[in-house]
């Protein structure tokens, strides 16, 4: 059993690009979430608190396991 290698041309002017346009996969319409911009900004807000808490828990677990060892 031999495997055949398919070489695809992903350039902007290649045959794969024309097939993508024909299939409706290449369009300028982007995804828009069904929430308002203000809600999206609130969801994307950065917060270092949980990462710091989890790191401290991780170090504490190392110290406790080393003490038990």
C-alpha positions as CSV (number, residue, x, y, z in Angstrom):
1,X,0.0,0.0,0.0
2,X,1.5,3.3,-1.1
3,X,0.5,6.7,0.1
4,X,0.2,9.5,-2.5
5,X,1.3,12.9,-1.6
6,X,-1.0,15.7,-2.7
7,X,0.7,19.0,-3.2
8,X,-1.6,22.0,-2.7
9,X,-1.0,25.5,-3.8
10,X,-2.3,27.8,-1.1
11,X,-1.2,31.0,-2.8
12,X,-3.8,33.8,-3.4
13,X,-4.0,33.1,-7.1
14,X,-3.7,29.3,-7.0
15,X,-6.4,26.7,-7.8
16,X,-7.1,26.1,-4.1
17,X,-8.1,29.8,-3.7
18,X,-10.5,29.5,-6.6
19,X,-12.1,26.4,-5.1
20,X,-12.4,28.1,-1.7
21,X,-14.2,31.1,-3.3
22,X,-16.5,28.7,-5.3
23,X,-17.3,26.9,-2.1
24,X,-18.1,30.1,-0.2
25,X,-15.2,29.7,2.2
26,X,-13.4,32.9,1.3
27,X,-15.5,36.0,2.1
28,X,-14.9,39.4,3.7
29,X,-17.7,38.8,6.2
30,X,-16.3,38.3,9.6
31,X,-17.9,36.6,12.6
32,X,-19.8,39.0,14.9
33,X,-20.6,37.7,18.4
34,X,-24.3,38.0,19.5
35,X,-23.4,40.4,22.4
36,X,-22.9,44.1,22.6
37,X,-19.5,45.7,22.3
38,X,-19.6,46.8,26.0
39,X,-20.2,43.2,27.1
40,X,-17.4,42.0,24.9
41,X,-15.0,44.5,26.4
42,X,-16.0,43.4,29.9
43,X,-15.4,39.7,29.0
44,X,-12.0,40.6,27.5
45,X,-10.8,42.7,30.5
46,X,-7.5,41.4,32.0
47,X,-7.2,40.4,35.6
48,X,-4.0,39.2,37.2
49,X,-5.7,38.1,40.5
50,X,-6.6,34.5,39.6
51,X,-3.2,33.8,38.1
52,X,-1.4,35.1,41.2
53,X,-3.7,33.1,43.5
54,X,-3.2,29.9,41.5
55,X,0.6,30.4,41.5
56,X,0.7,30.9,45.3
57,X,-1.4,27.7,45.7
58,X,1.0,25.9,43.4
59,X,4.0,27.0,45.4
60,X,2.3,26.1,48.6
61,X,1.5,22.6,47.3
62,X,5.2,22.2,46.5
63,X,6.3,23.3,49.9
64,X,3.8,21.1,51.7
65,X,4.7,18.0,49.5
66,X,8.4,18.7,50.2
67,X,7.8,18.9,53.9
68,X,5.8,15.7,53.8
69,X,8.6,14.0,51.8
